[in-house]
Amino acid sequence: MDKELINIRIALIKQISFVQERMSEIEAQSNLTIHQMADLERYASTLKFLSDTYRNLSV
């Protein structure tokens, strides 16, 4: 596998991990504000984009 492709995969994994951590931090709150709910929606969208990108690199 190309070293550049490996580096891209590693970077994607780090970003996916970061987004998951942020989502977990927000979800741990007992009372979510509308802003936190909007953040969760944006993070979910970002997570889908990152995971789709990772999956497409496997093709």
C-alpha angles and dihedrals in degrees: 000000000000114000091227091054090050090052091050091051091049091050091049091050090051091050092047090051092049093050091048091051092050091049091050091051091053094044090053090066114103096217117031121207122218088254092055090049090052089048090053090052092050092046091050090052091048091048091053091049093049094047092047089051091050091048092049090054088062093061 
